[in-house]
Amino acid sequence: MTCATDAHMATGSAQEKTGAIGDAATTYSSIIPWLSSSPVAAPTVQSKMWTENVVVRLCQLSDQSTGAGEHITSTQALHNYRFWAKFWEATATSGGSDAPNAARHRRLAWKAYYDTLSTVLRHDRPYEAEAMTATSEKPPLYTQSTLRLRQRAELKRVETVYEGLLIKETLFPKASQTNYEIGAWVDSVMDNWRLLCGPTWTDSDLGEGGKEGIGRSVLDVGHPANGETICNG
């Protein structure tokens, strides 16, 4: 596994340096099917590090909220992010790479995941629910409401992970300072809240608590357990 991921990382990095972003995205993406068919948790520290490097970089290039994401479809982007989430979960107990800025890059991979889900939501792009354990040869048929329940649940799950990392890893700004990453995240949460609580979504699309539940959760944004506000103004 180490040789394959190392080679993909080297090739993709070289392509990025020459401005061939689309080719780099294709190179990084090509290894996902192979990784998906292998045990998610890498057997060695080195192979885990290289796998993480490739997938984290792919997450950045899959971000549908930026120009880089134009080389990958929304559906493929979500497949890439879901693999990242599984890799993260499988390697959580043993930790990730301890290279310089590795923790920040992992956090930004989750941010790209959240921003992509937000873009799909706001621009009403096709949303394909994550495949569940197959019980038949035919894929499940979703109504609009059940598909939206899955979409909302995935958005909330990723929001929770990213929020946790942001609070843990980000220094709280003083009154005279601004933390742009926190500010951008709060703005994004608010934009999603306005859409989900607007006329195009119903309580039945949102699950337990409906729009009132979303409103309550938005009130908690920016207020970690210690009671300190993470955004100013």
Order of alpha helices (4+ residues) and beta strands (2+ residues): alpha-alpha-alpha-alpha-alpha-alpha-alpha-alpha-alpha-alpha
